[in-house]
Structure formats: structure tokens, C-alpha cells
Amino acid sequence: MSTRTKRTYNLSFEAVSHVRDLSGRLGSIRSQDGVVEFAIEKLYREVQDSDEEALWARAAEDPEFRTEMRGITVAFRDRDSWPT
């Protein structure tokens, strides 16, 4: 049983041209499907990283979070205090 799914998307001529061009130039990515999968995975990771960055930025502004982090910092300031 295949783990791939056939889909049809309406892409601009320019996008299709870029995929064809990249499929011959990216070294280990030799197929057009590989180029599209690589691009999707890269974009997906960038969006996840952006979401995570926003969460950390909000956490840095949260007084309760900051208090908790200060407590953790004080509790484990001395490396010898870490549990073994």
C-alpha cells in the first residue's frame, strides 16, 4: 500500500517552471514531487517556528511565567544542586 496521495493543484506557469528547474538543480532532490515536498516541509517548519517564537514572546510578557522562571533559575543556579 502506497503512502503517497495523488492531488491536483492549479499552479501558475511560473511556479511549474520553477519546480521543473529546481528538480534538476537541487542535487539529492531529483523529482518535481521532491521539490514540492521539500518546499512544503520548509514552509511548514518556518510557520511552526514563527508560532513558537510568538508563544515565547507572549510568555516573556507574562508576569506569572517570569516569576516561575526566576524561581527555577534560583533553584538550579548551582549545578551541584541538580538531582542525580
N, C-alpha and C positions, 0 to 999 in steps of 0.2 A: 504494500500500500504506500502510495507516494505522500510525502509530507508537503508537497507543493500544491498550490491552487492557481488555476488559470483565471486571470482577471483581464478585463479590457478597460483601458483608461483613454480618454481623449486628451492627448498632449499636443502642444504646439509643434509645428515643424522644427522650430529651433531646438526645443527640448529633445526631440527624437534625434536630431542631428548631433547634439552634444553627447547623448548616450552612445550613439554609434561611434563617434570619435573617441570617447573615453574608453570604450570597450577594447580598443586596440592599443591604448597607451598606458594603462594603469598597471602593467606588469602582471601581478597574480590574478587580476580581475579580467578574464578574457571574454566574458559573455555580456550581452546587454542586460540580461537579468541580474547578473552580478553587480553591474554598475548601479542599477536601480536599488537593489537590496543594500548595497554599501551606502548609498546616499540617504536612504530612508533610515537606516540604523544610525548614521552620523547625526542626522537631524533629530531623531528621537532622543539620542543621548544629550544633545545640546538643549533640547526643551526640558528634559529631566534635570539637567544641571542648573538651568535657569530657575526652574521651580524650587529646587533645593536651596539655591542661593537666596531666593526671596523668603523662604521659610526661616533661614538663619538670620537674615536681616531683620525680620519681624521679631524673632526670638531675642535678638540683641537689644531690642527696644522694650522688651517685656520685663518689668521690674522683678517679678517672681522668678523668672528664668535667670536673670542676672544674679539675684540673691543666692539661688541654688548653685550656680556655677562658682560663685565666690566661696561658698561653703565647701564645695568639692575641692577647690584649689587649696584651701587652707588644710583640709583633712588629709590630703595626699601630697602636700608640699615636700615632705621628706620622703625620698624614695624608699628608705628603710621601713616606712610605715605601711607599705603595700602588703597585703596578705600573701603568704607563700603557699 
